[in-house]
Amino acid sequence: MSEELCHQFLSDRLISLKYGKRVFTRGKDMLSVDSSIMQSSFTDPVSKTVNHINNVLTEERIKDVGLIV
C-alpha cells in the first residue's frame, strides 16, 4: 500500500515520518515498534480510566462496595 499510495517503499516511508528509527520493518511482513511509542499510546487512556475510577470510588453511594472486577 505504501508503494501504491505514497510511491515509496514502506521502510523509506517510515524513516521520513516523525518516529524515524523507532518504527521499522523486519523482513517483508513484520513491523517493529519501539516500546516507548506503545507506552505513549496507552498513557492517556489509562490515566483517564484511573481518574474516573478514583472519582467513582469517592461517591457516597458506593461506600459499601468491597470488590471491583
CHARMM-style PDB file with segment names, atoms N, HN, CA, C and O in Angstrom:
ATOM      1  N   MET     1       0.825  -1.191   0.000  1.00  0.00      PROA
ATOM      2  CA  MET     1       0.000   0.000   0.000  1.00  0.00      PROA
ATOM      3  C   MET     1       0.871   1.257   0.000  1.00  0.00      PROA
ATOM      4  O   MET     1       0.543   2.247  -0.654  1.00  0.00      PROA
ATOM      5  N   SER     2       1.975   1.209   0.734  1.00  0.00      PROA
ATOM      6  HN  SER     2       2.241   0.405   1.266  1.00  0.00      PROA
ATOM      7  CA  SER     2       2.872   2.364   0.785  1.00  0.00      PROA
ATOM      8  C   SER     2       3.392   2.701  -0.609  1.00  0.00      PROA
ATOM      9  O   SER     2       3.465   3.870  -0.990  1.00  0.00      PROA
ATOM     10  N   GLU     3       3.745   1.681  -1.353  1.00  0.00      PROA
ATOM     11  HN  GLU     3       3.685   0.732  -1.044  1.00  0.00      PROA
ATOM     12  CA  GLU     3       4.252   1.915  -2.710  1.00  0.00      PROA
ATOM     13  C   GLU     3       3.161   2.477  -3.610  1.00  0.00      PROA
ATOM     14  O   GLU     3       3.417   3.366  -4.422  1.00  0.00      PROA
ATOM     15  N   GLU     4       1.944   1.956  -3.467  1.00  0.00      PROA
ATOM     16  HN  GLU     4       1.736   1.233  -2.807  1.00  0.00      PROA
ATOM     17  CA  GLU     4       0.849   2.407  -4.321  1.00  0.00      PROA
ATOM     18  C   GLU     4       0.400   3.827  -3.969  1.00  0.00      PROA
ATOM     19  O   GLU     4       0.200   4.654  -4.859  1.00  0.00      PROA
ATOM     20  N   LEU     5       0.243   4.106  -2.686  1.00  0.00      PROA
ATOM     21  HN  LEU     5       0.405   3.435  -1.963  1.00  0.00      PROA
ATOM     22  CA  LEU     5      -0.308   5.398  -2.269  1.00  0.00      PROA
ATOM     23  C   LEU     5       0.733   6.507  -2.149  1.00  0.00      PROA
ATOM     24  O   LEU     5       0.457   7.660  -2.480  1.00  0.00      PROA
ATOM     25  N   CYS     6       1.934   6.156  -1.674  1.00  0.00      PROA
ATOM     26  HN  CYS     6       2.159   5.219  -1.405  1.00  0.00      PROA
ATOM     27  CA  CYS     6       2.954   7.187  -1.413  1.00  0.00      PROA
ATOM     28  C   CYS     6       4.133   7.111  -2.373  1.00  0.00      PROA
ATOM     29  O   CYS     6       5.023   7.962  -2.347  1.00  0.00      PROA
ATOM     30  N   HSD     7       4.133   6.096  -3.211  1.00  0.00      PROA
ATOM     31  HN  HSD     7       3.410   5.406  -3.233  1.00  0.00      PROA
ATOM     32  CA  HSD     7       5.215   5.887  -4.172  1.00  0.00      PROA
ATOM     33  C   HSD     7       6.568   5.751  -3.472  1.00  0.00      PROA
ATOM     34  O   HSD     7       7.591   6.214  -3.978  1.00  0.00      PROA
ATOM     35  N   GLN     8       6.556   5.110  -2.306  1.00  0.00      PROA
ATOM     36  HN  GLN     8       5.726   4.734  -1.896  1.00  0.00      PROA
ATOM     37  CA  GLN     8       7.769   4.844  -1.532  1.00  0.00      PROA
ATOM     38  C   GLN     8       7.671   3.446  -0.943  1.00  0.00      PROA
ATOM     39  O   GLN     8       6.583   2.948  -0.651  1.00  0.00      PROA
ATOM     40  N   PHE     9       8.828   2.829  -0.775  1.00  0.00      PROA
ATOM     41  HN  PHE     9       9.712   3.233  -1.012  1.00  0.00      PROA
ATOM     42  CA  PHE     9       8.847   1.575  -0.030  1.00  0.00      PROA
ATOM     43  C   PHE     9       8.474   1.891   1.417  1.00  0.00      PROA
ATOM     44  O   PHE     9       8.744   2.989   1.903  1.00  0.00      PROA
ATOM     45  N   LEU    10       7.861   0.942   2.098  1.00  0.00      PROA
ATOM     46  HN  LEU    10       7.642   0.050   1.704  1.00  0.00      PROA
ATOM     47  CA  LEU    10       7.440   1.168   3.473  1.00  0.00      PROA
ATOM     48  C   LEU    10       8.622   1.555   4.356  1.00  0.00      PROA
ATOM     49  O   LEU    10       8.497   2.466   5.175  1.00  0.00      PROA
ATOM     50  N   SER    11       9.752   0.894   4.213  1.00  0.00      PROA
ATOM     51  HN  SER    11       9.853   0.154   3.548  1.00  0.00      PROA
ATOM     52  CA  SER    11      10.921   1.220   5.038  1.00  0.00      PROA
ATOM     53  C   SER    11      11.368   2.666   4.834  1.00  0.00      PROA
ATOM     54  O   SER    11      11.735   3.337   5.798  1.00  0.00      PROA
ATOM     55  N   ASP    12      11.344   3.153   3.598  1.00  0.00      PROA
ATOM     56  HN  ASP    12      11.046   2.608   2.814  1.00  0.00      PROA
ATOM     57  CA  ASP    12      11.711   4.546   3.327  1.00  0.00      PROA
ATOM     58  C   ASP    12      10.671   5.509   3.892  1.00  0.00      PROA
ATOM     59  O   ASP    12      11.012   6.567   4.419  1.00  0.00      PROA
ATOM     60  N   ARG    13       9.425   5.137   3.777  1.00  0.00      PROA
ATOM     61  HN  ARG    13       9.148   4.277   3.348  1.00  0.00      PROA
ATOM     62  CA  ARG    13       8.329   5.974   4.296  1.00  0.00      PROA
ATOM     63  C   ARG    13       8.426   6.101   5.812  1.00  0.00      PROA
ATOM     64  O   ARG    13       8.242   7.192   6.352  1.00  0.00      PROA
ATOM     65  N   LEU    14       8.708   5.017   6.494  1.00  0.00      PROA
ATOM     66  HN  LEU    14       8.858   4.131   6.054  1.00  0.00      PROA
ATOM     67  CA  LEU    14       8.812   5.051   7.953  1.00  0.00      PROA
ATOM     68  C   LEU    14       9.927   5.978   8.415  1.00  0.00      PROA
ATOM     69  O   LEU    14       9.770   6.694   9.403  1.00  0.00      PROA
ATOM     70  N   ILE    15      11.035   5.970   7.718  1.00  0.00      PROA
ATOM     71  HN  ILE    15      11.163   5.388   6.915  1.00  0.00      PROA
ATOM     72  CA  ILE    15      12.160   6.838   8.080  1.00  0.00      PROA
ATOM     73  C   ILE    15      11.766   8.307   7.948  1.00  0.00      PROA
ATOM     74  O   ILE    15      12.229   9.146   8.721  1.00  0.00      PROA
ATOM     75  N   SER    16      10.919   8.621   6.978  1.00  0.00      PROA
ATOM     76  HN  SER    16      10.543   7.940   6.350  1.00  0.00      PROA
ATOM     77  CA  SER    16      10.528  10.013   6.754  1.00  0.00      PROA
ATOM     78  C   SER    16       9.487  10.517   7.756  1.00  0.00      PROA
ATOM     79  O   SER    16       9.265  11.724   7.851  1.00  0.00      PROA
ATOM     80  N   LEU    17       8.855   9.627   8.492  1.00  0.00      PROA
ATOM     81  HN  LEU    17       9.035   8.646   8.414  1.00  0.00      PROA
ATOM     82  CA  LEU    17       7.835  10.027   9.459  1.00  0.00      PROA
ATOM     83  C   LEU    17       8.473  10.456  10.773  1.00  0.00      PROA
ATOM     84  O   LEU    17       9.679  10.293  10.959  1.00  0.00      PROA
ATOM     85  N   LYS    18       7.675  11.002  11.681  1.00  0.00      PROA
ATOM     86  HN  LYS    18       6.696  11.135  11.530  1.00  0.00      PROA
ATOM     87  CA  LYS    18       8.207  11.547  12.931  1.00  0.00      PROA
ATOM     88  C   LYS    18       8.814  10.492  13.847  1.00  0.00      PROA
ATOM     89  O   LYS    18       9.573  10.836  14.753  1.00  0.00      PROA
ATOM     90  N   TYR    19       8.503   9.232  13.639  1.00  0.00      PROA
ATOM     91  HN  TYR    19       7.886   8.952  12.903  1.00  0.00      PROA
ATOM     92  CA  TYR    19       9.034   8.186  14.511  1.00  0.00      PROA
ATOM     93  C   TYR    19      10.441   7.751  14.113  1.00  0.00      PROA
ATOM     94  O   TYR    19      11.126   7.073  14.879  1.00  0.00      PROA
ATOM     95  N   GLY    20      10.864   8.137  12.933  1.00  0.00      PROA
ATOM     96  HN  GLY    20      10.308   8.688  12.311  1.00  0.00      PROA
ATOM     97  CA  GLY    20      12.228   7.859  12.489  1.00  0.00      PROA
ATOM     98  C   GLY    20      12.617   6.406  12.611  1.00  0.00      PROA
ATOM     99  O   GLY    20      11.997   5.533  12.005  1.00  0.00      PROA
ATOM    100  N   LYS    21      13.645   6.150  13.394  1.00  0.00      PROA
ATOM    101  HN  LYS    21      14.149   6.859  13.887  1.00  0.00      PROA
ATOM    102  CA  LYS    21      14.175   4.788  13.524  1.00  0.00      PROA
ATOM    103  C   LYS    21      13.499   3.987  14.633  1.00  0.00      PROA
ATOM    104  O   LYS    21      13.916   2.865  14.921  1.00  0.00      PROA
ATOM    105  N   ARG    22      12.464   4.542  15.259  1.00  0.00      PROA
ATOM    106  HN  ARG    22      12.125   5.453  15.025  1.00  0.00      PROA
ATOM    107  CA  ARG    22      11.780   3.819  16.332  1.00  0.00      PROA
ATOM    108  C   ARG    22      10.679   2.898  15.804  1.00  0.00      PROA
ATOM    109  O   ARG    22      10.143   2.077  16.549  1.00  0.00      PROA
ATOM    110  N   VAL    23      10.348   3.033  14.537  1.00  0.00      PROA
ATOM    111  HN  VAL    23      10.784   3.699  13.932  1.00  0.00      PROA
ATOM    112  CA  VAL    23       9.422   2.118  13.860  1.00  0.00      PROA
ATOM    113  C   VAL    23      10.106   1.688  12.579  1.00  0.00      PROA
ATOM    114  O   VAL    23      10.521   2.524  11.776  1.00  0.00      PROA
ATOM    115  N   PHE    24      10.223   0.389  12.393  1.00  0.00      PROA
ATOM    116  HN  PHE    24       9.886  -0.290  13.046  1.00  0.00      PROA
ATOM    117  CA  PHE    24      10.924  -0.092  11.202  1.00  0.00      PROA
ATOM    118  C   PHE    24      10.386  -1.457  10.795  1.00  0.00      PROA
ATOM    119  O   PHE    24       9.705  -2.134  11.565  1.00  0.00      PROA
ATOM    120  N   THR    25      10.706  -1.838   9.572  1.00  0.00      PROA
ATOM    121  HN  THR    25      11.259  -1.288   8.947  1.00  0.00      PROA
ATOM    122  CA  THR    25      10.251  -3.128   9.063  1.00  0.00      PROA
ATOM    123  C   THR    25      11.252  -4.216   9.440  1.00  0.00      PROA
ATOM    124  O   THR    25      12.452  -3.977   9.571  1.00  0.00      PROA
ATOM    125  N   ARG    26      10.713  -5.410   9.608  1.00  0.00      PROA
ATOM    126  HN  ARG    26       9.738  -5.604   9.502  1.00  0.00      PROA
ATOM    127  CA  ARG    26      11.526  -6.591   9.864  1.00  0.00      PROA
ATOM    128  C   ARG    26      11.086  -7.627   8.834  1.00  0.00      PROA
ATOM    129  O   ARG    26      10.037  -8.257   8.968  1.00  0.00      PROA
ATOM    130  N   GLY    27      11.891  -7.781   7.834  1.00  0.00      PROA
ATOM    131  HN  GLY    27      12.743  -7.269   7.725  1.00  0.00      PROA
ATOM    132  CA  GLY    27      11.510  -8.686   6.759  1.00  0.00      PROA
ATOM    133  C   GLY    27      10.424  -8.062   5.907  1.00  0.00      PROA
ATOM    134  O   GLY    27      10.257  -6.843   5.883  1.00  0.00      PROA
ATOM    135  N   LYS    28       9.685  -8.917   5.206  1.00  0.00      PROA
ATOM    136  HN  LYS    28       9.821  -9.907   5.226  1.00  0.00      PROA
ATOM    137  CA  LYS    28       8.643  -8.421   4.302  1.00  0.00      PROA
ATOM    138  C   LYS    28       7.329  -8.126   5.003  1.00  0.00      PROA
ATOM    139  O   LYS    28       6.560  -7.273   4.560  1.00  0.00      PROA
ATOM    140  N   ASP    29       7.069  -8.835   6.106  1.00  0.00      PROA
ATOM    141  HN  ASP    29       7.694  -9.528   6.467  1.00  0.00      PROA
ATOM    142  CA  ASP    29       5.725  -8.754   6.660  1.00  0.00      PROA
ATOM    143  C   ASP    29       5.662  -8.436   8.149  1.00  0.00      PROA
ATOM    144  O   ASP    29       4.648  -8.704   8.795  1.00  0.00      PROA
ATOM    145  N   MET    30       6.728  -7.872   8.699  1.00  0.00      PROA
ATOM    146  HN  MET    30       7.552  -7.654   8.175  1.00  0.00      PROA
ATOM    147  CA  MET    30       6.709  -7.542  10.125  1.00  0.00      PROA
ATOM    148  C   MET    30       7.094  -6.083  10.340  1.00  0.00      PROA
ATOM    149  O   MET    30       7.951  -5.537   9.646  1.00  0.00      PROA
ATOM    150  N   LEU    31       6.446  -5.477  11.308  1.00  0.00      PROA
ATOM    151  HN  LEU    31       5.750  -5.921  11.872  1.00  0.00      PROA
ATOM    152  CA  LEU    31       6.718  -4.099  11.672  1.00  0.00      PROA
ATOM    153  C   LEU    31       7.160  -4.096  13.130  1.00  0.00      PROA
ATOM    154  O   LEU    31       6.499  -4.697  13.977  1.00  0.00      PROA
ATOM    155  N   SER    32       8.250  -3.439  13.427  1.00  0.00      PROA
ATOM    156  HN  SER    32       8.787  -2.951  12.739  1.00  0.00      PROA
ATOM    157  CA  SER    32       8.753  -3.350  14.791  1.00  0.00      PROA
ATOM    158  C   SER    32       8.519  -1.938  15.309  1.00  0.00      PROA
ATOM    159  O   SER    32       8.884  -0.956  14.663  1.00  0.00      PROA
ATOM    160  N   VAL    33       7.899  -1.853  16.492  1.00  0.00      PROA
ATOM    161  HN  VAL    33       7.602  -2.651  17.017  1.00  0.00      PROA
ATOM    162  CA  VAL    33       7.565  -0.567  17.089  1.00  0.00      PROA
ATOM    163  C   VAL    33       8.250  -0.481  18.447  1.00  0.00      PROA
ATOM    164  O   VAL    33       8.101  -1.377  19.278  1.00  0.00      PROA
ATOM    165  N   ASP    34       8.997   0.593  18.672  1.00  0.00      PROA
ATOM    166  HN  ASP    34       9.118   1.321  17.997  1.00  0.00      PROA
ATOM    167  CA  ASP    34       9.701   0.794  19.927  1.00  0.00      PROA
ATOM    168  C   ASP    34       8.714   0.833  21.096  1.00  0.00      PROA
ATOM    169  O   ASP    34       7.606   1.354  20.963  1.00  0.00      PROA
ATOM    170  N   SER    35       9.121   0.285  22.226  1.00  0.00      PROA
ATOM    171  HN  SER    35      10.021  -0.137  22.334  1.00  0.00      PROA
ATOM    172  CA  SER    35       8.229   0.203  23.384  1.00  0.00      PROA
ATOM    173  C   SER    35       7.779   1.586  23.870  1.00  0.00      PROA
ATOM    174  O   SER    35       6.667   1.717  24.382  1.00  0.00      PROA
ATOM    175  N   SER    36       8.607   2.609  23.722  1.00  0.00      PROA
ATOM    176  HN  SER    36       9.510   2.503  23.305  1.00  0.00      PROA
ATOM    177  CA  SER    36       8.210   3.950  24.163  1.00  0.00      PROA
ATOM    178  C   SER    36       7.002   4.462  23.387  1.00  0.00      PROA
ATOM    179  O   SER    36       6.167   5.180  23.937  1.00  0.00      PROA
ATOM    180  N   ILE    37       6.907   4.099  22.127  1.00  0.00      PROA
ATOM    181  HN  ILE    37       7.585   3.516  21.680  1.00  0.00      PROA
ATOM    182  CA  ILE    37       5.758   4.503  21.312  1.00  0.00      PROA
ATOM    183  C   ILE    37       4.505   3.788  21.796  1.00  0.00      PROA
ATOM    184  O   ILE    37       3.442   4.397  21.916  1.00  0.00      PROA
ATOM    185  N   MET    38       4.634   2.503  22.072  1.00  0.00      PROA
ATOM    186  HN  MET    38       5.498   2.009  21.975  1.00  0.00      PROA
ATOM    187  CA  MET    38       3.481   1.750  22.562  1.00  0.00      PROA
ATOM    188  C   MET    38       3.024   2.266  23.920  1.00  0.00      PROA
ATOM    189  O   MET    38       1.824   2.390  24.164  1.00  0.00      PROA
ATOM    190  N   GLN    39       3.962   2.566  24.796  1.00  0.00      PROA
ATOM    191  HN  GLN    39       4.937   2.465  24.598  1.00  0.00      PROA
ATOM    192  CA  GLN    39       3.603   3.094  26.116  1.00  0.00      PROA
ATOM    193  C   GLN    39       2.884   4.426  25.993  1.00  0.00      PROA
ATOM    194  O   GLN    39       1.894   4.660  26.686  1.00  0.00      PROA
ATOM    195  N   SER    40       3.367   5.299  25.124  1.00  0.00      PROA
ATOM    196  HN  SER    40       4.171   5.108  24.561  1.00  0.00      PROA
ATOM    197  CA  SER    40       2.727   6.606  24.966  1.00  0.00      PROA
ATOM    198  C   SER    40       1.318   6.482  24.392  1.00  0.00      PROA
ATOM    199  O   SER    40       0.476   7.348  24.628  1.00  0.00      PROA
ATOM    200  N   SER    41       1.059   5.421  23.646  1.00  0.00      PROA
ATOM    201  HN  SER    41       1.743   4.717  23.454  1.00  0.00      PROA
ATOM    202  CA  SER    41      -0.270   5.204  23.086  1.00  0.00      PROA
ATOM    203  C   SER    41      -1.301   4.884  24.165  1.00  0.00      PROA
ATOM    204  O   SER    41      -2.492   5.141  23.988  1.00  0.00      PROA
ATOM    205  N   PHE    42      -0.843   4.325  25.281  1.00  0.00      PROA
ATOM    206  HN  PHE    42       0.124   4.116  25.425  1.00  0.00      PROA
ATOM    207  CA  PHE    42      -1.760   3.913  26.338  1.00  0.00      PROA
ATOM    208  C   PHE    42      -1.779   4.866  27.528  1.00  0.00      PROA
ATOM    209  O   PHE    42      -2.651   4.744  28.388  1.00  0.00      PROA
ATOM    210  N   THR    43      -0.855   5.800  27.602  1.00  0.00      PROA
ATOM    211  HN  THR    43      -0.147   5.900  26.903  1.00  0.00      PROA
ATOM    212  CA  THR    43      -0.746   6.682  28.763  1.00  0.00      PROA
ATOM    213  C   THR    43      -2.031   7.464  29.009  1.00  0.00      PROA
ATOM    214  O   THR    43      -2.557   7.438  30.122  1.00  0.00      PROA
ATOM    215  N   ASP    44      -2.540   8.145  28.019  1.00  0.00      PROA
ATOM    216  HN  ASP    44      -2.113   8.167  27.114  1.00  0.00      PROA
ATOM    217  CA  ASP    44      -3.726   8.974  28.190  1.00  0.00      PROA
ATOM    218  C   ASP    44      -4.979   8.152  28.525  1.00  0.00      PROA
ATOM    219  O   ASP    44      -5.672   8.488  29.485  1.00  0.00      PROA
ATOM    220  N   PRO    45      -5.295   7.090  27.775  1.00  0.00      PROA
ATOM    221  CA  PRO    45      -6.493   6.312  28.115  1.00  0.00      PROA
ATOM    222  C   PRO    45      -6.420   5.679  29.511  1.00  0.00      PROA
ATOM    223  O   PRO    45      -7.419   5.653  30.230  1.00  0.00      PROA
ATOM    224  N   VAL    46      -5.262   5.177  29.889  1.00  0.00      PROA
ATOM    225  HN  VAL    46      -4.451   5.198  29.304  1.00  0.00      PROA
ATOM    226  CA  VAL    46      -5.130   4.551  31.212  1.00  0.00      PROA
ATOM    227  C   VAL    46      -5.277   5.613  32.294  1.00  0.00      PROA
ATOM    228  O   VAL    46      -5.955   5.388  33.296  1.00  0.00      PROA
ATOM    229  N   SER    47      -4.654   6.756  32.101  1.00  0.00      PROA
ATOM    230  HN  SER    47      -4.103   6.939  31.287  1.00  0.00      PROA
ATOM    231  CA  SER    47      -4.746   7.845  33.073  1.00  0.00      PROA
ATOM    232  C   SER    47      -6.194   8.293  33.255  1.00  0.00      PROA
ATOM    233  O   SER    47      -6.640   8.513  34.381  1.00  0.00      PROA
ATOM    234  N   LYS    48      -6.919   8.427  32.162  1.00  0.00      PROA
ATOM    235  HN  LYS    48      -6.557   8.249  31.247  1.00  0.00      PROA
ATOM    236  CA  LYS    48      -8.330   8.831  32.249  1.00  0.00      PROA
ATOM    237  C   LYS    48      -9.165   7.778  32.949  1.00  0.00      PROA
ATOM    238  O   LYS    48     -10.070   8.116  33.712  1.00  0.00      PROA
ATOM    239  N   THR    49      -8.879   6.509  32.705  1.00  0.00      PROA
ATOM    240  HN  THR    49      -8.144   6.235  32.085  1.00  0.00      PROA
ATOM    241  CA  THR    49      -9.609   5.422  33.363  1.00  0.00      PROA
ATOM    242  C   THR    49      -9.349   5.437  34.873  1.00  0.00      PROA
ATOM    243  O   THR    49     -10.283   5.317  35.666  1.00  0.00      PROA
ATOM    244  N   VAL    50      -8.092   5.582  35.265  1.00  0.00      PROA
ATOM    245  HN  VAL    50      -7.333   5.679  34.621  1.00  0.00      PROA
ATOM    246  CA  VAL    50      -7.736   5.623  36.690  1.00  0.00      PROA
ATOM    247  C   VAL    50      -8.396   6.818  37.362  1.00  0.00      PROA
ATOM    248  O   VAL    50      -8.937   6.682  38.459  1.00  0.00      PROA
ATOM    249  N   ASN    51      -8.362   7.972  36.735  1.00  0.00      PROA
ATOM    250  HN  ASN    51      -7.922   8.083  35.844  1.00  0.00      PROA
ATOM    251  CA  ASN    51      -9.010   9.162  37.306  1.00  0.00      PROA
ATOM    252  C   ASN    51     -10.510   8.958  37.468  1.00  0.00      PROA
ATOM    253  O   ASN    51     -11.088   9.350  38.482  1.00  0.00      PROA
ATOM    254  N   HSD    52     -11.136   8.349  36.476  1.00  0.00      PROA
ATOM    255  HN  HSD    52     -10.667   8.031  35.652  1.00  0.00      PROA
ATOM    256  CA  HSD    52     -12.579   8.098  36.559  1.00  0.00      PROA
ATOM    257  C   HSD    52     -12.904   7.146  37.702  1.00  0.00      PROA
ATOM    258  O   HSD    52     -13.842   7.384  38.464  1.00  0.00      PROA
ATOM    259  N   ILE    53     -12.138   6.078  37.823  1.00  0.00      PROA
ATOM    260  HN  ILE    53     -11.376   5.885  37.204  1.00  0.00      PROA
ATOM    261  CA  ILE    53     -12.379   5.112  38.908  1.00  0.00      PROA
ATOM    262  C   ILE    53     -12.174   5.786  40.260  1.00  0.00      PROA
ATOM    263  O   ILE    53     -12.953   5.560  41.185  1.00  0.00      PROA
ATOM    264  N   ASN    54     -11.131   6.613  40.386  1.00  0.00      PROA
ATOM    265  HN  ASN    54     -10.497   6.796  39.634  1.00  0.00      PROA
ATOM    266  CA  ASN    54     -10.923   7.347  41.636  1.00  0.00      PROA
ATOM    267  C   ASN    54     -12.106   8.235  41.971  1.00  0.00      PROA
ATOM    268  O   ASN    54     -12.522   8.309  43.128  1.00  0.00      PROA
ATOM    269  N   ASN    55     -12.651   8.910  40.970  1.00  0.00      PROA
ATOM    270  HN  ASN    55     -12.314   8.851  40.030  1.00  0.00      PROA
ATOM    271  CA  ASN    55     -13.827   9.762  41.191  1.00  0.00      PROA
ATOM    272  C   ASN    55     -15.036   8.937  41.609  1.00  0.00      PROA
ATOM    273  O   ASN    55     -15.773   9.330  42.513  1.00  0.00      PROA
ATOM    274  N   VAL    56     -15.241   7.814  40.967  1.00  0.00      PROA
ATOM    275  HN  VAL    56     -14.642   7.496  40.233  1.00  0.00      PROA
ATOM    276  CA  VAL    56     -16.376   6.952  41.312  1.00  0.00      PROA
ATOM    277  C   VAL    56     -16.232   6.434  42.739  1.00  0.00      PROA
ATOM    278  O   VAL    56     -17.206   6.383  43.490  1.00  0.00      PROA
ATOM    279  N   LEU    57     -15.009   6.049  43.108  1.00  0.00      PROA
ATOM    280  HN  LEU    57     -14.217   6.090  42.498  1.00  0.00      PROA
ATOM    281  CA  LEU    57     -14.792   5.492  44.451  1.00  0.00      PROA
ATOM    282  C   LEU    57     -15.036   6.499  45.567  1.00  0.00      PROA
ATOM    283  O   LEU    57     -15.234   6.104  46.716  1.00  0.00      PROA
ATOM    284  N   THR    58     -15.027   7.772  45.258  1.00  0.00      PROA
ATOM    285  HN  THR    58     -14.866   8.093  44.324  1.00  0.00      PROA
ATOM    286  CA  THR    58     -15.286   8.781  46.295  1.00  0.00      PROA
ATOM    287  C   THR    58     -16.774   9.056  46.480  1.00  0.00      PROA
ATOM    288  O   THR    58     -17.155   9.785  47.396  1.00  0.00      PROA
ATOM    289  N   GLU    59     -17.612   8.492  45.634  1.00  0.00      PROA
ATOM    290  HN  GLU    59     -17.303   7.901  44.889  1.00  0.00      PROA
ATOM    291  CA  GLU    59     -19.053   8.720  45.741  1.00  0.00      PROA
ATOM    292  C   GLU    59     -19.625   7.963  46.932  1.00  0.00      PROA
ATOM    293  O   GLU    59     -19.259   6.819  47.202  1.00  0.00      PROA
ATOM    294  N   GLU    60     -20.516   8.621  47.623  1.00  0.00      PROA
ATOM    295  HN  GLU    60     -20.814   9.550  47.403  1.00  0.00      PROA
ATOM    296  CA  GLU    60     -21.137   8.059  48.824  1.00  0.00      PROA
ATOM    297  C   GLU    60     -21.927   6.776  48.532  1.00  0.00      PROA
ATOM    298  O   GLU    60     -21.930   5.850  49.343  1.00  0.00      PROA
ATOM    299  N   ARG    61     -22.579   6.727  47.402  1.00  0.00      PROA
ATOM    300  HN  ARG    61     -22.576   7.479  46.743  1.00  0.00      PROA
ATOM    301  CA  ARG    61     -23.458   5.587  47.094  1.00  0.00      PROA
ATOM    302  C   ARG    61     -22.717   4.270  46.915  1.00  0.00      PROA
ATOM    303  O   ARG    61     -23.352   3.215  46.910  1.00  0.00      PROA
ATOM    304  N   ILE    62     -21.403   4.293  46.770  1.00  0.00      PROA
ATOM    305  HN  ILE    62     -20.886   5.150  46.774  1.00  0.00      PROA
ATOM    306  CA  ILE    62     -20.686   3.021  46.636  1.00  0.00      PROA
ATOM    307  C   ILE    62     -19.745   2.762  47.809  1.00  0.00      PROA
ATOM    308  O   ILE    62     -18.793   1.991  47.691  1.00  0.00      PROA
ATOM    309  N   LYS    63     -20.015   3.405  48.928  1.00  0.00      PROA
ATOM    310  HN  LYS    63     -20.788   4.032  49.023  1.00  0.00      PROA
ATOM    311  CA  LYS    63     -19.134   3.262  50.103  1.00  0.00      PROA
ATOM    312  C   LYS    63     -19.051   1.831  50.611  1.00  0.00      PROA
ATOM    313  O   LYS    63     -18.065   1.473  51.254  1.00  0.00      PROA
ATOM    314  N   ASP    64     -20.054   1.002  50.344  1.00  0.00      PROA
ATOM    315  HN  ASP    64     -20.855   1.293  49.821  1.00  0.00      PROA
ATOM    316  CA  ASP    64     -20.057  -0.382  50.837  1.00  0.00      PROA
ATOM    317  C   ASP    64     -19.533  -1.387  49.799  1.00  0.00      PROA
ATOM    318  O   ASP    64     -19.542  -2.592  50.054  1.00  0.00      PROA
ATOM    319  N   VAL    65     -19.086  -0.915  48.656  1.00  0.00      PROA
ATOM    320  HN  VAL    65     -19.078   0.063  48.449  1.00  0.00      PROA
ATOM    321  CA  VAL    65     -18.548  -1.810  47.633  1.00  0.00      PROA
ATOM    322  C   VAL    65     -17.203  -2.357  48.126  1.00  0.00      PROA
ATOM    323  O   VAL    65     -16.305  -1.601  48.497  1.00  0.00      PROA
ATOM    324  N   GLY    66     -17.090  -3.678  48.120  1.00  0.00      PROA
ATOM    325  HN  GLY    66     -17.820  -4.292  47.819  1.00  0.00      PROA
ATOM    326  CA  GLY    66     -15.879  -4.310  48.616  1.00  0.00      PROA
ATOM    327  C   GLY    66     -14.981  -4.875  47.536  1.00  0.00      PROA
ATOM    328  O   GLY    66     -13.823  -5.199  47.803  1.00  0.00      PROA
ATOM    329  N   LEU    67     -15.499  -5.001  46.308  1.00  0.00      PROA
ATOM    330  HN  LEU    67     -16.439  -4.739  46.092  1.00  0.00      PROA
ATOM    331  CA  LEU    67     -14.728  -5.605  45.242  1.00  0.00      PROA
ATOM    332  C   LEU    67     -15.164  -5.048  43.899  1.00  0.00      PROA
ATOM    333  O   LEU    67     -16.356  -4.932  43.616  1.00  0.00      PROA
ATOM    334  N   ILE    68     -14.193  -4.709  43.085  1.00  0.00      PROA
ATOM    335  HN  ILE    68     -13.224  -4.803  43.315  1.00  0.00      PROA
ATOM    336  CA  ILE    68     -14.457  -4.281  41.716  1.00  0.00      PROA
ATOM    337  C   ILE    68     -13.662  -5.206  40.798  1.00  0.00      PROA
ATOM    338  O   ILE    68     -12.454  -5.374  40.962  1.00  0.00      PROA
ATOM    339  N   VAL    69     -14.352  -5.797  39.840  1.00  0.00      PROA
ATOM    340  HN  VAL    69     -15.334  -5.660  39.708  1.00  0.00      PROA
ATOM    341  CA  VAL    69     -13.684  -6.710  38.912  1.00  0.00      PROA
ATOM    342  C   VAL    69     -13.621  -6.052  37.558  1.00  0.00      PROA
ATOM    343  OT1 VAL    69     -13.098  -6.639  36.611  1.00  0.00      PROA
TER     344      VAL     69
END
